[in-house]
Amino acid sequence: MSARDDSPKDARANAGAEEVSFGYRRVSAPEKRRLVSGQFDPIARRYDLADALLSFGLHFHWKKWGIGRLALKEGEHVLDVCGGTGDLALLAAARVAPRGRAFVYDFNRPMMRAGRAKVKRSRFAGSVLFVEGDAESLSFPDAVFDAVTVGFGIRNLVHLDRGLSEMHRVLKPGGRIMILEFSFPVRAWFRRLYDVYSFRVMPLGARIICGTAGPFRYLAESIRVFDPPERLADRLKNAGFSDVRFRRLTEGIAVVYLARRR
Ligand SMILES: C[S@@+](CC[C@H](N)C(=O)[O-])C[C@H]1O[C@@H](n2cnc3c(N)ncnc32)[C@H](O)[C@@H]1O
């Protein structure tokens, strides 16, 4: 064994010591996973309402636009990673039903519980399925999905590249991916406005709607430490995706990324 090889014990110790960003804080990788999931427990029941009010309804417009770019067809199977309360899965189900299926994949039970109740009330109850698990190790065989979506969840992954290669693995050759993620406005005057909104108005609104401001403060911080769009596009290419492109929406507050598996 060369001097650079780690023993399994060293590798485990290093994995525990690895530090990643959780908003403006540096925490260990397992701690980030626990903290991210914990963020959604207290807000799950009112997540949809907070999302709608605090984004002025824009989130739904972005989601519809993103799903439209996938050109889904009846009978296709879609995996919605970090699917939460299932908005993207429902939009996908409307296009792939009745033979196709949309799977909501998430590691937070309260979010999925809220999503299940919403799906049950919809016309697509039989076409949306919920699976609990971590985006960094998807519990599906290789090459089974026609499309993968991720809505505002990729920023939360502890090991982003690992998650992207998992998404690549479960896509069929030719399969498409659509990622929606927040970013930072390009124009300076809008950025200043966005700062005030993110750090002052939004946490206040969140406290009123959800009873807690913490998760929304984390949201504002995590957007600012996350990759710029060019970097995330590079990561997609490194994970094996082709035809990678992105488009900024609403002054760059949100970005939609599109790519396919060769
Ligand atoms: C901001 S919510 C977005 C929910 C939904 N996609 C939407 O657009 O409304 C992020 C979701 O990602 C989930 N999530 C974060 N990291 C995850 C991971 N590593 N594995 C699975 N789910 C994860 C959270 O539990 C949460 O439900």
The ligand as an ORCA input file, in Angstrom:
! r2SCAN-3c Opt
* xyz 0 1
  C     -36.904     23.544     -0.845
  S     -37.672     21.958     -0.799
  C     -38.271     21.810     -2.456
  C     -39.438     20.877     -2.586
  C     -40.011     20.765     -4.002
  N     -39.062     20.172     -4.917
  C     -40.467     22.110     -4.533
  O     -39.871     22.581     -5.511
  O     -41.392     22.676     -3.972
  C     -36.253     20.887     -0.799
  C     -36.593     19.428     -0.535
  O     -35.398     18.674     -0.763
  C     -35.339     17.639      0.199
  N     -33.934     17.204      0.299
  C     -32.863     17.957      0.604
  N     -31.740     17.208      0.572
  C     -32.134     15.959      0.237
  C     -31.437     14.740      0.037
  N     -30.113     14.654      0.194
  N     -32.131     13.656     -0.310
  C     -33.493     13.714     -0.467
  N     -34.213     14.836     -0.275
  C     -33.526     15.953      0.058
  C     -35.913     18.265      1.463
  O     -36.353     17.296      2.373
  C     -37.048     19.117      0.884
  O     -38.248     18.423      0.847
*
